[in-house]
Amino acid sequence: MPPKAVLLAWPVHFPNLIFIVVQIVYGADRPIRTQQEVEDFAGFIFDRIIAGVGIAFLAAWIAYRLSGRSRLFGTITFSLVLVFFCVAIVWRSKLAEKASLSHPPGRADPPSQAAAHNIVESISPTSDKPAQ
């Protein structure tokens, strides 16, 4: 009996390692200061790594099956999904960094959605008020 075909080729380890490093470096959405935050961050990052690799593997398996069990298509799909995730993580991190720089000094948090909604409601005309 011939050996079973493998879903992914060995070069798939490179985008996998890059994804893990990007997740660790850019995955934090705020500075980590306490031991509890370090433990929470470790669990959060581990979950995101497992989910990202799992989704990429599922997409690779679908491409592998649809392409007639081509290991090349499975490997390319896996790598492209992980590269997409890496770009999204870095982009989100840069947007969060830019948003944190745009806050006025002394303000810890950005305005909440509820506060923004209240402001919009207070200045928008409503139908239940009589026209002047």
C-alpha positions in Angstrom: 0.0 0.0 0.0 1.4 3.4 -0.9 1.8 5.9 1.9 -1.1 8.3 2.4 -0.8 11.7 0.8 0.0 14.5 3.2 -2.3 17.6 3.2 0.4 20.2 3.6 4.0 20.4 2.4 6.9 21.1 4.8 7.4 24.8 3.7 4.1 25.6 5.5 6.0 25.9 8.7 7.4 29.3 7.7 4.1 31.2 7.5 3.0 29.3 10.6 6.0 30.6 12.6 5.6 34.1 11.2 1.9 34.0 12.2 2.9 33.0 15.8 5.5 35.8 16.0 3.2 38.4 14.6 0.5 37.3 17.0 2.8 37.6 20.0 4.3 41.0 19.0 1.2 42.8 17.6 -1.6 40.8 19.4 -1.8 43.0 22.5 -4.4 45.7 22.3 -3.1 47.6 25.4 0.1 47.7 27.5 0.6 44.8 29.8 1.5 45.9 33.4 0.5 43.3 35.9 1.1 39.5 36.3 -2.6 38.9 35.9 -2.6 40.8 32.5 0.4 38.7 31.4 -1.5 35.5 32.2 -4.7 36.7 30.5 -2.6 37.8 27.4 -0.9 34.4 27.2 -4.3 32.6 27.1 -5.8 35.1 24.7 -2.8 34.8 22.3 -2.8 31.0 22.6 -6.5 30.9 21.7 -6.0 33.2 18.7 -3.1 31.2 17.4 -5.1 28.0 17.7 -8.1 29.6 16.0 -6.0 31.2 13.2 -4.1 28.0 12.4 -7.4 26.0 12.6 -9.2 28.2 10.2 -6.3 28.2 7.8 -6.1 24.4 8.0 -9.8 24.1 7.3 -9.5 26.3 4.3 -6.4 24.3 3.1 -8.3 21.1 3.6 -11.2 22.4 1.5 -8.8 23.5 -1.3 -7.0 20.2 -1.0 -10.2 18.2 -1.5 -11.6 20.5 -4.3 -8.3 20.4 -6.3 -8.2 16.6 -6.4 -5.9 16.1 -3.4 -3.2 18.5 -4.6 -0.8 19.2 -1.8 0.4 22.3 -3.6 -3.1 23.9 -3.5 -3.5 23.0 0.2 -0.1 24.5 1.1 -0.7 27.7 -0.9 -4.2 28.2 0.6 -2.9 27.6 4.1 -0.1 30.1 3.6 -2.3 32.8 2.0 -4.9 32.6 4.8 -2.1 33.0 7.5 -0.6 35.9 5.5 -4.0 37.5 5.4 -4.4 37.0 9.2 -0.9 38.5 9.8 -1.7 41.6 7.7 -5.0 42.0 9.6 -3.3 41.7 13.0 -0.6 44.3 12.1 -3.2 46.6 10.6 -5.4 46.4 13.6 -2.4 47.1 15.9 -1.4 50.1 13.9 -5.0 51.5 13.9 -5.2 51.0 17.7 -1.8 52.8 18.1 -2.9 55.7 15.9 -6.2 55.9 17.9 -4.3 56.0 21.2 -2.1 58.8 19.9 -5.2 60.9 18.9 -6.7 60.9 22.4 -6.3 64.2 24.3 -3.8 64.0 27.2 -5.4 63.0 30.5 -8.2 61.0 28.9 -7.7 57.3 29.6 -10.4 55.8 27.4 -12.0 56.8 24.0 -15.6 57.9 24.2 -18.0 55.0 24.5 -20.6 54.1 21.9 -23.3 55.0 24.3 -21.9 58.4 24.9 -21.6 59.0 21.1 -25.2 57.8 20.7 -26.4 60.2 23.4 -24.6 63.1 21.7 -26.2 62.3 18.3 -29.6 61.9 19.9 -29.3 65.3 21.7 -28.5 67.2 18.5 -30.7 65.4 16.0 -34.3 66.6 15.4 -36.9 64.1 16.4 -40.5 63.7 15.1 -42.1 63.8 18.5 -41.0 67.4 19.2 -43.2 70.2 17.8 -41.8 72.2 14.9 -40.9 75.8 15.7 
